[in-house]
Amino acid sequence: MAVQQRRGSKTRKRLRRTHFKLEVTGLTTCPNCGTLIRAHHVCPKCHHYAGKDVITTEEVKKETKAKAKK
């Protein structure tokens, strides 16, 4: 492992660390409810993707089953 011969300046250290930063993921707004979601993912709030309801909740499933039995 290398050992430094001279002390590095604050500027040099900061210039070296300019590339160590977090990248923001691609966020878009949900066209149905307007919350921020990751691009090309199902909305966690309203469960819509590409204008369609993808994940139905348990309450909706129970209502459809009750209607089917009648």
CHARMM internal coordinates of N, CA and C (Angstrom, degrees):
IC EDIT
DIST 1 N 1 CA 1.4390
DIST 1 CA 1 C 1.5252
ANGL 1 N 1 CA 1 C 108.47
DIST 1 C 2 N 1.3098
ANGL 1 CA 1 C 2 N 115.90
DIHE 1 N 1 CA 1 C 2 N 139.06
DIST 2 N 2 CA 1.4589
ANGL 1 C 2 N 2 CA 120.26
DIHE 1 CA 1 C 2 N 2 CA -176.43
DIST 2 CA 2 C 1.5244
ANGL 2 N 2 CA 2 C 111.12
DIHE 1 C 2 N 2 CA 2 C -75.73
DIST 2 C 3 N 1.3364
ANGL 2 CA 2 C 3 N 114.52
DIHE 2 N 2 CA 2 C 3 N 145.14
DIST 3 N 3 CA 1.4555
ANGL 2 C 3 N 3 CA 121.74
DIHE 2 CA 2 C 3 N 3 CA 176.99
DIST 3 CA 3 C 1.5199
ANGL 3 N 3 CA 3 C 107.14
DIHE 2 C 3 N 3 CA 3 C -115.92
DIST 3 C 4 N 1.3176
ANGL 3 CA 3 C 4 N 115.76
DIHE 3 N 3 CA 3 C 4 N 131.83
DIST 4 N 4 CA 1.4677
ANGL 3 C 4 N 4 CA 118.58
DIHE 3 CA 3 C 4 N 4 CA -177.10
DIST 4 CA 4 C 1.5235
ANGL 4 N 4 CA 4 C 110.86
DIHE 3 C 4 N 4 CA 4 C -68.49
DIST 4 C 5 N 1.3139
ANGL 4 CA 4 C 5 N 116.38
DIHE 4 N 4 CA 4 C 5 N 143.14
DIST 5 N 5 CA 1.4539
ANGL 4 C 5 N 5 CA 122.06
DIHE 4 CA 4 C 5 N 5 CA 179.21
DIST 5 CA 5 C 1.5225
ANGL 5 N 5 CA 5 C 111.17
DIHE 4 C 5 N 5 CA 5 C -89.93
DIST 5 C 6 N 1.3483
ANGL 5 CA 5 C 6 N 116.26
DIHE 5 N 5 CA 5 C 6 N -32.95
DIST 6 N 6 CA 1.4560
ANGL 5 C 6 N 6 CA 120.73
DIHE 5 CA 5 C 6 N 6 CA 179.88
DIST 6 CA 6 C 1.5221
ANGL 6 N 6 CA 6 C 108.62
DIHE 5 C 6 N 6 CA 6 C -135.25
DIST 6 C 7 N 1.2940
ANGL 6 CA 6 C 7 N 114.78
DIHE 6 N 6 CA 6 C 7 N 156.20
DIST 7 N 7 CA 1.4599
ANGL 6 C 7 N 7 CA 120.22
DIHE 6 CA 6 C 7 N 7 CA 178.13
DIST 7 CA 7 C 1.5210
ANGL 7 N 7 CA 7 C 109.85
DIHE 6 C 7 N 7 CA 7 C -68.90
DIST 7 C 8 N 1.3421
ANGL 7 CA 7 C 8 N 116.05
DIHE 7 N 7 CA 7 C 8 N 134.89
DIST 8 N 8 CA 1.4596
ANGL 7 C 8 N 8 CA 120.25
DIHE 7 CA 7 C 8 N 8 CA 176.65
DIST 8 CA 8 C 1.5132
ANGL 8 N 8 CA 8 C 110.44
DIHE 7 C 8 N 8 CA 8 C -85.20
DIST 8 C 9 N 1.3060
ANGL 8 CA 8 C 9 N 116.93
DIHE 8 N 8 CA 8 C 9 N 145.34
DIST 9 N 9 CA 1.4605
ANGL 8 C 9 N 9 CA 120.66
DIHE 8 CA 8 C 9 N 9 CA -178.11
DIST 9 CA 9 C 1.5265
ANGL 9 N 9 CA 9 C 110.65
DIHE 8 C 9 N 9 CA 9 C -74.58
DIST 9 C 10 N 1.3256
ANGL 9 CA 9 C 10 N 116.25
DIHE 9 N 9 CA 9 C 10 N 164.81
DIST 10 N 10 CA 1.4619
ANGL 9 C 10 N 10 CA 121.58
DIHE 9 CA 9 C 10 N 10 CA 178.56
DIST 10 CA 10 C 1.5265
ANGL 10 N 10 CA 10 C 110.52
DIHE 9 C 10 N 10 CA 10 C -63.75
DIST 10 C 11 N 1.3222
ANGL 10 CA 10 C 11 N 115.88
DIHE 10 N 10 CA 10 C 11 N -37.91
DIST 11 N 11 CA 1.4647
ANGL 10 C 11 N 11 CA 119.85
DIHE 10 CA 10 C 11 N 11 CA -179.32
DIST 11 CA 11 C 1.5164
ANGL 11 N 11 CA 11 C 111.16
DIHE 10 C 11 N 11 CA 11 C -65.15
DIST 11 C 12 N 1.3278
ANGL 11 CA 11 C 12 N 116.34
DIHE 11 N 11 CA 11 C 12 N -43.43
DIST 12 N 12 CA 1.4576
ANGL 11 C 12 N 12 CA 119.97
DIHE 11 CA 11 C 12 N 12 CA 179.76
DIST 12 CA 12 C 1.5335
ANGL 12 N 12 CA 12 C 110.99
DIHE 11 C 12 N 12 CA 12 C -62.69
DIST 12 C 13 N 1.3126
ANGL 12 CA 12 C 13 N 115.93
DIHE 12 N 12 CA 12 C 13 N -41.50
DIST 13 N 13 CA 1.4641
ANGL 12 C 13 N 13 CA 120.64
DIHE 12 CA 12 C 13 N 13 CA 178.59
DIST 13 CA 13 C 1.5252
ANGL 13 N 13 CA 13 C 110.27
DIHE 12 C 13 N 13 CA 13 C -63.16
DIST 13 C 14 N 1.3192
ANGL 13 CA 13 C 14 N 117.02
DIHE 13 N 13 CA 13 C 14 N -43.91
DIST 14 N 14 CA 1.4575
ANGL 13 C 14 N 14 CA 120.84
DIHE 13 CA 13 C 14 N 14 CA -179.00
DIST 14 CA 14 C 1.5168
ANGL 14 N 14 CA 14 C 112.07
DIHE 13 C 14 N 14 CA 14 C -68.48
DIST 14 C 15 N 1.3272
ANGL 14 CA 14 C 15 N 116.92
DIHE 14 N 14 CA 14 C 15 N -36.33
DIST 15 N 15 CA 1.4610
ANGL 14 C 15 N 15 CA 119.97
DIHE 14 CA 14 C 15 N 15 CA 176.82
DIST 15 CA 15 C 1.5303
ANGL 15 N 15 CA 15 C 111.05
DIHE 14 C 15 N 15 CA 15 C -65.29
DIST 15 C 16 N 1.3289
ANGL 15 CA 15 C 16 N 116.04
DIHE 15 N 15 CA 15 C 16 N -37.09
DIST 16 N 16 CA 1.4620
ANGL 15 C 16 N 16 CA 120.27
DIHE 15 CA 15 C 16 N 16 CA 179.57
DIST 16 CA 16 C 1.5302
ANGL 16 N 16 CA 16 C 110.77
DIHE 15 C 16 N 16 CA 16 C -68.18
DIST 16 C 17 N 1.3239
ANGL 16 CA 16 C 17 N 116.80
DIHE 16 N 16 CA 16 C 17 N -34.53
DIST 17 N 17 CA 1.4662
ANGL 16 C 17 N 17 CA 120.67
DIHE 16 CA 16 C 17 N 17 CA -175.54
DIST 17 CA 17 C 1.5242
ANGL 17 N 17 CA 17 C 114.04
DIHE 16 C 17 N 17 CA 17 C -90.03
DIST 17 C 18 N 1.3207
ANGL 17 CA 17 C 18 N 118.78
DIHE 17 N 17 CA 17 C 18 N 5.12
DIST 18 N 18 CA 1.4662
ANGL 17 C 18 N 18 CA 119.71
DIHE 17 CA 17 C 18 N 18 CA -178.97
DIST 18 CA 18 C 1.5219
ANGL 18 N 18 CA 18 C 111.90
DIHE 17 C 18 N 18 CA 18 C -65.66
DIST 18 C 19 N 1.3161
ANGL 18 CA 18 C 19 N 118.43
DIHE 18 N 18 CA 18 C 19 N -23.76
DIST 19 N 19 CA 1.4560
ANGL 18 C 19 N 19 CA 121.50
DIHE 18 CA 18 C 19 N 19 CA -177.42
DIST 19 CA 19 C 1.5202
ANGL 19 N 19 CA 19 C 113.21
DIHE 18 C 19 N 19 CA 19 C -89.90
DIST 19 C 20 N 1.3528
ANGL 19 CA 19 C 20 N 117.61
DIHE 19 N 19 CA 19 C 20 N -7.43
DIST 20 N 20 CA 1.4580
ANGL 19 C 20 N 20 CA 121.22
DIHE 19 CA 19 C 20 N 20 CA 178.86
DIST 20 CA 20 C 1.5147
ANGL 20 N 20 CA 20 C 109.12
DIHE 19 C 20 N 20 CA 20 C -88.93
DIST 20 C 21 N 1.3077
ANGL 20 CA 20 C 21 N 117.15
DIHE 20 N 20 CA 20 C 21 N 80.49
DIST 21 N 21 CA 1.4557
ANGL 20 C 21 N 21 CA 120.56
DIHE 20 CA 20 C 21 N 21 CA -179.11
DIST 21 CA 21 C 1.5209
ANGL 21 N 21 CA 21 C 109.57
DIHE 20 C 21 N 21 CA 21 C -140.87
DIST 21 C 22 N 1.2954
ANGL 21 CA 21 C 22 N 115.43
DIHE 21 N 21 CA 21 C 22 N 159.47
DIST 22 N 22 CA 1.4538
ANGL 21 C 22 N 22 CA 121.25
DIHE 21 CA 21 C 22 N 22 CA 179.66
DIST 22 CA 22 C 1.5139
ANGL 22 N 22 CA 22 C 110.17
DIHE 21 C 22 N 22 CA 22 C -79.05
DIST 22 C 23 N 1.3188
ANGL 22 CA 22 C 23 N 116.29
DIHE 22 N 22 CA 22 C 23 N 144.76
DIST 23 N 23 CA 1.4536
ANGL 22 C 23 N 23 CA 121.15
DIHE 22 CA 22 C 23 N 23 CA 176.56
DIST 23 CA 23 C 1.5211
ANGL 23 N 23 CA 23 C 108.84
DIHE 22 C 23 N 23 CA 23 C -101.16
DIST 23 C 24 N 1.3047
ANGL 23 CA 23 C 24 N 116.66
DIHE 23 N 23 CA 23 C 24 N 137.11
DIST 24 N 24 CA 1.4519
ANGL 23 C 24 N 24 CA 122.18
DIHE 23 CA 23 C 24 N 24 CA 179.58
DIST 24 CA 24 C 1.5253
ANGL 24 N 24 CA 24 C 108.17
DIHE 23 C 24 N 24 CA 24 C -81.29
DIST 24 C 25 N 1.3232
ANGL 24 CA 24 C 25 N 116.30
DIHE 24 N 24 CA 24 C 25 N 131.10
DIST 25 N 25 CA 1.4603
ANGL 24 C 25 N 25 CA 119.90
DIHE 24 CA 24 C 25 N 25 CA 178.00
DIST 25 CA 25 C 1.5180
ANGL 25 N 25 CA 25 C 109.34
DIHE 24 C 25 N 25 CA 25 C -72.13
DIST 25 C 26 N 1.3234
ANGL 25 CA 25 C 26 N 116.40
DIHE 25 N 25 CA 25 C 26 N 157.55
DIST 26 N 26 CA 1.4539
ANGL 25 C 26 N 26 CA 120.47
DIHE 25 CA 25 C 26 N 26 CA -179.63
DIST 26 CA 26 C 1.5138
ANGL 26 N 26 CA 26 C 110.93
DIHE 25 C 26 N 26 CA 26 C -69.55
DIST 26 C 27 N 1.3246
ANGL 26 CA 26 C 27 N 116.91
DIHE 26 N 26 CA 26 C 27 N 108.64
DIST 27 N 27 CA 1.4501
ANGL 26 C 27 N 27 CA 121.39
DIHE 26 CA 26 C 27 N 27 CA -179.83
DIST 27 CA 27 C 1.5252
ANGL 27 N 27 CA 27 C 109.85
DIHE 26 C 27 N 27 CA 27 C -105.54
DIST 27 C 28 N 1.3265
ANGL 27 CA 27 C 28 N 115.84
DIHE 27 N 27 CA 27 C 28 N 139.92
DIST 28 N 28 CA 1.4560
ANGL 27 C 28 N 28 CA 122.09
DIHE 27 CA 27 C 28 N 28 CA 175.63
DIST 28 CA 28 C 1.5237
ANGL 28 N 28 CA 28 C 108.18
DIHE 27 C 28 N 28 CA 28 C -131.32
DIST 28 C 29 N 1.3003
ANGL 28 CA 28 C 29 N 116.40
DIHE 28 N 28 CA 28 C 29 N 168.20
DIST 29 N 29 CA 1.4629
ANGL 28 C 29 N 29 CA 119.63
DIHE 28 CA 28 C 29 N 29 CA 177.01
DIST 29 CA 29 C 1.5179
ANGL 29 N 29 CA 29 C 109.21
DIHE 28 C 29 N 29 CA 29 C -96.09
DIST 29 C 30 N 1.3039
ANGL 29 CA 29 C 30 N 116.06
DIHE 29 N 29 CA 29 C 30 N 142.31
DIST 30 N 30 CA 1.4577
ANGL 29 C 30 N 30 CA 121.75
DIHE 29 CA 29 C 30 N 30 CA 177.93
DIST 30 CA 30 C 1.5284
ANGL 30 N 30 CA 30 C 108.12
DIHE 29 C 30 N 30 CA 30 C -70.88
DIST 30 C 31 N 1.3327
ANGL 30 CA 30 C 31 N 118.57
DIHE 30 N 30 CA 30 C 31 N 127.70
DIST 31 N 31 CA 1.4652
ANGL 30 C 31 N 31 CA 119.61
DIHE 30 CA 30 C 31 N 31 CA 179.98
DIST 31 CA 31 C 1.5225
ANGL 31 N 31 CA 31 C 113.18
DIHE 30 C 31 N 31 CA 31 C -68.61
DIST 31 C 32 N 1.3312
ANGL 31 CA 31 C 32 N 117.72
DIHE 31 N 31 CA 31 C 32 N -18.85
DIST 32 N 32 CA 1.4601
ANGL 31 C 32 N 32 CA 120.91
DIHE 31 CA 31 C 32 N 32 CA -177.89
DIST 32 CA 32 C 1.5299
ANGL 32 N 32 CA 32 C 111.72
DIHE 31 C 32 N 32 CA 32 C -86.38
DIST 32 C 33 N 1.3397
ANGL 32 CA 32 C 33 N 117.08
DIHE 32 N 32 CA 32 C 33 N -51.90
DIST 33 N 33 CA 1.4684
ANGL 32 C 33 N 33 CA 119.61
DIHE 32 CA 32 C 33 N 33 CA -174.87
DIST 33 CA 33 C 1.5225
ANGL 33 N 33 CA 33 C 113.49
DIHE 32 C 33 N 33 CA 33 C -112.88
DIST 33 C 34 N 1.3253
ANGL 33 CA 33 C 34 N 119.43
DIHE 33 N 33 CA 33 C 34 N -16.21
DIST 34 N 34 CA 1.4500
ANGL 33 C 34 N 34 CA 122.11
DIHE 33 CA 33 C 34 N 34 CA 175.39
DIST 34 CA 34 C 1.5171
ANGL 34 N 34 CA 34 C 116.28
DIHE 33 C 34 N 34 CA 34 C 88.73
DIST 34 C 35 N 1.3332
ANGL 34 CA 34 C 35 N 119.08
DIHE 34 N 34 CA 34 C 35 N 7.00
DIST 35 N 35 CA 1.4604
ANGL 34 C 35 N 35 CA 120.52
DIHE 34 CA 34 C 35 N 35 CA 178.55
DIST 35 CA 35 C 1.5216
ANGL 35 N 35 CA 35 C 109.60
DIHE 34 C 35 N 35 CA 35 C -81.75
DIST 35 C 36 N 1.3319
ANGL 35 CA 35 C 36 N 116.38
DIHE 35 N 35 CA 35 C 36 N 158.62
DIST 36 N 36 CA 1.4538
ANGL 35 C 36 N 36 CA 120.82
DIHE 35 CA 35 C 36 N 36 CA 177.71
DIST 36 CA 36 C 1.5274
ANGL 36 N 36 CA 36 C 109.16
DIHE 35 C 36 N 36 CA 36 C -77.97
DIST 36 C 37 N 1.3351
ANGL 36 CA 36 C 37 N 116.30
DIHE 36 N 36 CA 36 C 37 N 129.06
DIST 37 N 37 CA 1.4612
ANGL 36 C 37 N 37 CA 121.74
DIHE 36 CA 36 C 37 N 37 CA 178.98
DIST 37 CA 37 C 1.5138
ANGL 37 N 37 CA 37 C 108.52
DIHE 36 C 37 N 37 CA 37 C -133.70
DIST 37 C 38 N 1.3269
ANGL 37 CA 37 C 38 N 117.11
DIHE 37 N 37 CA 37 C 38 N 161.31
DIST 38 N 38 CA 1.4521
ANGL 37 C 38 N 38 CA 121.21
DIHE 37 CA 37 C 38 N 38 CA 174.88
DIST 38 CA 38 C 1.5180
ANGL 38 N 38 CA 38 C 108.60
DIHE 37 C 38 N 38 CA 38 C -70.63
DIST 38 C 39 N 1.3104
ANGL 38 CA 38 C 39 N 116.48
DIHE 38 N 38 CA 38 C 39 N 147.07
DIST 39 N 39 CA 1.4564
ANGL 38 C 39 N 39 CA 121.19
DIHE 38 CA 38 C 39 N 39 CA -178.08
DIST 39 CA 39 C 1.5337
ANGL 39 N 39 CA 39 C 110.25
DIHE 38 C 39 N 39 CA 39 C -64.03
DIST 39 C 40 N 1.3071
ANGL 39 CA 39 C 40 N 116.73
DIHE 39 N 39 CA 39 C 40 N 139.40
DIST 40 N 40 CA 1.4704
ANGL 39 C 40 N 40 CA 124.65
DIHE 39 CA 39 C 40 N 40 CA 177.61
DIST 40 CA 40 C 1.5233
ANGL 40 N 40 CA 40 C 112.64
DIHE 39 C 40 N 40 CA 40 C 61.75
DIST 40 C 41 N 1.3330
ANGL 40 CA 40 C 41 N 117.79
DIHE 40 N 40 CA 40 C 41 N 35.65
DIST 41 N 41 CA 1.4589
ANGL 40 C 41 N 41 CA 122.85
DIHE 40 CA 40 C 41 N 41 CA 176.23
DIST 41 CA 41 C 1.5250
ANGL 41 N 41 CA 41 C 109.51
DIHE 40 C 41 N 41 CA 41 C -130.77
DIST 41 C 42 N 1.3229
ANGL 41 CA 41 C 42 N 116.04
DIHE 41 N 41 CA 41 C 42 N 158.77
DIST 42 N 42 CA 1.4574
ANGL 41 C 42 N 42 CA 122.04
DIHE 41 CA 41 C 42 N 42 CA 178.31
DIST 42 CA 42 C 1.5202
ANGL 42 N 42 CA 42 C 108.49
DIHE 41 C 42 N 42 CA 42 C -73.38
DIST 42 C 43 N 1.3211
ANGL 42 CA 42 C 43 N 117.10
DIHE 42 N 42 CA 42 C 43 N 139.71
DIST 43 N 43 CA 1.4656
ANGL 42 C 43 N 43 CA 122.30
DIHE 42 CA 42 C 43 N 43 CA 179.16
DIST 43 CA 43 C 1.5287
ANGL 43 N 43 CA 43 C 108.85
DIHE 42 C 43 N 43 CA 43 C -68.09
DIST 43 C 44 N 1.3470
ANGL 43 CA 43 C 44 N 118.68
DIHE 43 N 43 CA 43 C 44 N 125.95
DIST 44 N 44 CA 1.4663
ANGL 43 C 44 N 44 CA 120.03
DIHE 43 CA 43 C 44 N 44 CA -179.19
DIST 44 CA 44 C 1.5231
ANGL 44 N 44 CA 44 C 113.13
DIHE 43 C 44 N 44 CA 44 C -72.62
DIST 44 C 45 N 1.3287
ANGL 44 CA 44 C 45 N 118.69
DIHE 44 N 44 CA 44 C 45 N -18.31
DIST 45 N 45 CA 1.4588
ANGL 44 C 45 N 45 CA 122.20
DIHE 44 CA 44 C 45 N 45 CA -178.03
DIST 45 CA 45 C 1.5288
ANGL 45 N 45 CA 45 C 111.94
DIHE 44 C 45 N 45 CA 45 C -84.80
DIST 45 C 46 N 1.3476
ANGL 45 CA 45 C 46 N 115.94
DIHE 45 N 45 CA 45 C 46 N -53.41
DIST 46 N 46 CA 1.4620
ANGL 45 C 46 N 46 CA 118.78
DIHE 45 CA 45 C 46 N 46 CA -173.90
DIST 46 CA 46 C 1.5288
ANGL 46 N 46 CA 46 C 113.48
DIHE 45 C 46 N 46 CA 46 C -109.28
DIST 46 C 47 N 1.3370
ANGL 46 CA 46 C 47 N 117.88
DIHE 46 N 46 CA 46 C 47 N -4.46
DIST 47 N 47 CA 1.4673
ANGL 46 C 47 N 47 CA 123.67
DIHE 46 CA 46 C 47 N 47 CA 175.88
DIST 47 CA 47 C 1.5255
ANGL 47 N 47 CA 47 C 112.70
DIHE 46 C 47 N 47 CA 47 C 61.72
DIST 47 C 48 N 1.3208
ANGL 47 CA 47 C 48 N 117.07
DIHE 47 N 47 CA 47 C 48 N 38.95
DIST 48 N 48 CA 1.4615
ANGL 47 C 48 N 48 CA 121.58
DIHE 47 CA 47 C 48 N 48 CA 176.86
DIST 48 CA 48 C 1.5152
ANGL 48 N 48 CA 48 C 109.90
DIHE 47 C 48 N 48 CA 48 C -109.40
DIST 48 C 49 N 1.3244
ANGL 48 CA 48 C 49 N 116.17
DIHE 48 N 48 CA 48 C 49 N 147.07
DIST 49 N 49 CA 1.4571
ANGL 48 C 49 N 49 CA 122.67
DIHE 48 CA 48 C 49 N 49 CA 173.72
DIST 49 CA 49 C 1.5140
ANGL 49 N 49 CA 49 C 107.63
DIHE 48 C 49 N 49 CA 49 C -146.59
DIST 49 C 50 N 1.3102
ANGL 49 CA 49 C 50 N 117.42
DIHE 49 N 49 CA 49 C 50 N 126.10
DIST 50 N 50 CA 1.4604
ANGL 49 C 50 N 50 CA 124.33
DIHE 49 CA 49 C 50 N 50 CA 179.87
DIST 50 CA 50 C 1.5277
ANGL 50 N 50 CA 50 C 111.23
DIHE 49 C 50 N 50 CA 50 C 56.38
DIST 50 C 51 N 1.3334
ANGL 50 CA 50 C 51 N 116.63
DIHE 50 N 50 CA 50 C 51 N 38.75
DIST 51 N 51 CA 1.4554
ANGL 50 C 51 N 51 CA 121.52
DIHE 50 CA 50 C 51 N 51 CA 176.42
DIST 51 CA 51 C 1.5188
ANGL 51 N 51 CA 51 C 115.07
DIHE 50 C 51 N 51 CA 51 C 78.54
DIST 51 C 52 N 1.3307
ANGL 51 CA 51 C 52 N 117.71
DIHE 51 N 51 CA 51 C 52 N 9.32
DIST 52 N 52 CA 1.4652
ANGL 51 C 52 N 52 CA 120.77
DIHE 51 CA 51 C 52 N 52 CA -178.95
DIST 52 CA 52 C 1.5220
ANGL 52 N 52 CA 52 C 109.48
DIHE 51 C 52 N 52 CA 52 C -123.41
DIST 52 C 53 N 1.3378
ANGL 52 CA 52 C 53 N 116.57
DIHE 52 N 52 CA 52 C 53 N 147.40
DIST 53 N 53 CA 1.4556
ANGL 52 C 53 N 53 CA 121.87
DIHE 52 CA 52 C 53 N 53 CA 175.38
DIST 53 CA 53 C 1.5172
ANGL 53 N 53 CA 53 C 107.99
DIHE 52 C 53 N 53 CA 53 C -79.12
DIST 53 C 54 N 1.3224
ANGL 53 CA 53 C 54 N 117.03
DIHE 53 N 53 CA 53 C 54 N 111.29
DIST 54 N 54 CA 1.4615
ANGL 53 C 54 N 54 CA 121.27
DIHE 53 CA 53 C 54 N 54 CA -173.30
DIST 54 CA 54 C 1.5192
ANGL 54 N 54 CA 54 C 111.32
DIHE 53 C 54 N 54 CA 54 C -91.03
DIST 54 C 55 N 1.3243
ANGL 54 CA 54 C 55 N 117.21
DIHE 54 N 54 CA 54 C 55 N -47.73
DIST 55 N 55 CA 1.4627
ANGL 54 C 55 N 55 CA 122.04
DIHE 54 CA 54 C 55 N 55 CA -177.16
DIST 55 CA 55 C 1.5180
ANGL 55 N 55 CA 55 C 107.83
DIHE 54 C 55 N 55 CA 55 C -108.98
DIST 55 C 56 N 1.3213
ANGL 55 CA 55 C 56 N 116.14
DIHE 55 N 55 CA 55 C 56 N 121.30
DIST 56 N 56 CA 1.4614
ANGL 55 C 56 N 56 CA 119.56
DIHE 55 CA 55 C 56 N 56 CA 176.94
DIST 56 CA 56 C 1.5174
ANGL 56 N 56 CA 56 C 108.82
DIHE 55 C 56 N 56 CA 56 C -95.41
DIST 56 C 57 N 1.3134
ANGL 56 CA 56 C 57 N 116.97
DIHE 56 N 56 CA 56 C 57 N 141.73
DIST 57 N 57 CA 1.4529
ANGL 56 C 57 N 57 CA 121.24
DIHE 56 CA 56 C 57 N 57 CA -179.32
DIST 57 CA 57 C 1.5233
ANGL 57 N 57 CA 57 C 109.99
DIHE 56 C 57 N 57 CA 57 C -80.19
DIST 57 C 58 N 1.3104
ANGL 57 CA 57 C 58 N 115.81
DIHE 57 N 57 CA 57 C 58 N 168.50
DIST 58 N 58 CA 1.4662
ANGL 57 C 58 N 58 CA 121.38
DIHE 57 CA 57 C 58 N 58 CA -178.62
DIST 58 CA 58 C 1.5245
ANGL 58 N 58 CA 58 C 111.31
DIHE 57 C 58 N 58 CA 58 C -63.34
DIST 58 C 59 N 1.3369
ANGL 58 CA 58 C 59 N 117.56
DIHE 58 N 58 CA 58 C 59 N -36.12
DIST 59 N 59 CA 1.4576
ANGL 58 C 59 N 59 CA 120.58
DIHE 58 CA 58 C 59 N 59 CA -179.48
DIST 59 CA 59 C 1.5257
ANGL 59 N 59 CA 59 C 111.02
DIHE 58 C 59 N 59 CA 59 C -63.70
DIST 59 C 60 N 1.3006
ANGL 59 CA 59 C 60 N 116.54
DIHE 59 N 59 CA 59 C 60 N -40.97
DIST 60 N 60 CA 1.4624
ANGL 59 C 60 N 60 CA 120.64
DIHE 59 CA 59 C 60 N 60 CA 179.68
DIST 60 CA 60 C 1.5193
ANGL 60 N 60 CA 60 C 110.03
DIHE 59 C 60 N 60 CA 60 C -67.13
DIST 60 C 61 N 1.3372
ANGL 60 CA 60 C 61 N 116.62
DIHE 60 N 60 CA 60 C 61 N -39.81
DIST 61 N 61 CA 1.4592
ANGL 60 C 61 N 61 CA 120.37
DIHE 60 CA 60 C 61 N 61 CA 178.44
DIST 61 CA 61 C 1.5271
ANGL 61 N 61 CA 61 C 111.13
DIHE 60 C 61 N 61 CA 61 C -62.50
DIST 61 C 62 N 1.3404
ANGL 61 CA 61 C 62 N 116.76
DIHE 61 N 61 CA 61 C 62 N -42.09
DIST 62 N 62 CA 1.4584
ANGL 61 C 62 N 62 CA 120.74
DIHE 61 CA 61 C 62 N 62 CA -179.57
DIST 62 CA 62 C 1.5300
ANGL 62 N 62 CA 62 C 110.73
DIHE 61 C 62 N 62 CA 62 C -65.85
DIST 62 C 63 N 1.3382
ANGL 62 CA 62 C 63 N 116.99
DIHE 62 N 62 CA 62 C 63 N -38.95
DIST 63 N 63 CA 1.4718
ANGL 62 C 63 N 63 CA 120.43
DIHE 62 CA 62 C 63 N 63 CA 179.30
DIST 63 CA 63 C 1.5290
ANGL 63 N 63 CA 63 C 111.22
DIHE 62 C 63 N 63 CA 63 C -65.02
DIST 63 C 64 N 1.3296
ANGL 63 CA 63 C 64 N 116.31
DIHE 63 N 63 CA 63 C 64 N -40.83
DIST 64 N 64 CA 1.4675
ANGL 63 C 64 N 64 CA 118.81
DIHE 63 CA 63 C 64 N 64 CA -179.73
DIST 64 CA 64 C 1.5212
ANGL 64 N 64 CA 64 C 111.32
DIHE 63 C 64 N 64 CA 64 C -69.45
DIST 64 C 65 N 1.3415
ANGL 64 CA 64 C 65 N 116.55
DIHE 64 N 64 CA 64 C 65 N -35.87
DIST 65 N 65 CA 1.4601
ANGL 64 C 65 N 65 CA 119.48
DIHE 64 CA 64 C 65 N 65 CA 177.51
DIST 65 CA 65 C 1.5350
ANGL 65 N 65 CA 65 C 110.81
DIHE 64 C 65 N 65 CA 65 C -66.55
DIST 65 C 66 N 1.3339
ANGL 65 CA 65 C 66 N 116.74
DIHE 65 N 65 CA 65 C 66 N -39.51
DIST 66 N 66 CA 1.4544
ANGL 65 C 66 N 66 CA 120.78
DIHE 65 CA 65 C 66 N 66 CA -179.97
DIST 66 CA 66 C 1.5406
ANGL 66 N 66 CA 66 C 110.99
DIHE 65 C 66 N 66 CA 66 C -65.81
DIST 66 C 67 N 1.3138
ANGL 66 CA 66 C 67 N 115.73
DIHE 66 N 66 CA 66 C 67 N -39.08
DIST 67 N 67 CA 1.4736
ANGL 66 C 67 N 67 CA 120.09
DIHE 66 CA 66 C 67 N 67 CA 177.63
DIST 67 CA 67 C 1.5176
ANGL 67 N 67 CA 67 C 111.33
DIHE 66 C 67 N 67 CA 67 C -67.69
DIST 67 C 68 N 1.3494
ANGL 67 CA 67 C 68 N 116.64
DIHE 67 N 67 CA 67 C 68 N -35.22
DIST 68 N 68 CA 1.4657
ANGL 67 C 68 N 68 CA 120.64
DIHE 67 CA 67 C 68 N 68 CA -179.05
DIST 68 CA 68 C 1.5264
ANGL 68 N 68 CA 68 C 111.04
DIHE 67 C 68 N 68 CA 68 C -69.90
DIST 68 C 69 N 1.3368
ANGL 68 CA 68 C 69 N 116.92
DIHE 68 N 68 CA 68 C 69 N -33.03
DIST 69 N 69 CA 1.4790
ANGL 68 C 69 N 69 CA 120.38
DIHE 68 CA 68 C 69 N 69 CA -179.10
DIST 69 CA 69 C 1.5277
ANGL 69 N 69 CA 69 C 111.20
DIHE 68 C 69 N 69 CA 69 C -71.04
DIST 69 C 70 N 1.3337
ANGL 69 CA 69 C 70 N 116.76
DIHE 69 N 69 CA 69 C 70 N -30.25
DIST 70 N 70 CA 1.4772
ANGL 69 C 70 N 70 CA 120.12
DIHE 69 CA 69 C 70 N 70 CA -178.34
DIST 70 CA 70 C 1.4641
ANGL 70 N 70 CA 70 C 109.50
DIHE 69 C 70 N 70 CA 70 C -76.58
END
COOR INIT
IC SEED 1 N 1 CA 1 C
IC BUILD
